[in-house]
Amino acid sequence: LSRVKIMALDTGVTTWLMVSAILVMLMTPGVGFFYGGLVRKKNFISMIALSFVVLALVSVHWILIGYSLAFGQDIGGVIGNLDFVGLNGVSADAGSGTYPPLVFMVYQLFFAAVTVTIVTSAVAERIKFSSFIVFVLIWLTLVYCPLAHWAWGGGWASKLGLIDFAGGTVVEICSGFGALALALVIKNRAGFGEYALEPHNIPLALLGAALLW
């Protein structure tokens, strides 16, 4: 039985999926440096911290319920079931596929993390840390996971033939509208339009852009 599993494993696909997961993970500090360089010096540490806090929060959420909601068995085309809660049944063996589901889970975890990290642009210099944590957990559950299921997890959009190029739907549309909604609720930064709110470190922003690239 173990030999059959080894034979089923495509090492090329698995390796590339792992490399891709690392590349997506690098986008999290990339976003932190990019946004951090564009805010005032006194807020640089908070912007970097938000990126890494997001990575930690999303990791816990994704392992507990996020992955199951996004990639569990379809319920009415809207959301996944809870079969994979706590990564129950998410194996490190290839199983019936050509790569381990556990590797795919990690790959998708980093996509979820970078999507939330992008949203931090809308709250730069004007959100309480505790409030942001609450927002992340609710937004992941009610917005990101259902949208990921629609497009990637066998939901109604994927059944209609949606092709999501490079995460343009799940990552970009999701984070873009999430950031817009937050910006409309939180309003402008204090001092906006009254004095210059210039970026404090363009080289750091370029470093972040390079990591994202």
PyMOL commands that set and color helices and strands:
alter all, ss='L'
color gray80, all
select helices_A, chain A and resi 2-8+11-38+41-71+85-87+101-123+129-151+156-159+165-186+202-212
alter helices_A, ss='H'
color red, helices_A
select strands_A, chain A and resi 74-75+79-80
alter strands_A, ss='S'
color yellow, strands_A
deselect
rebuild
show_as cartoon
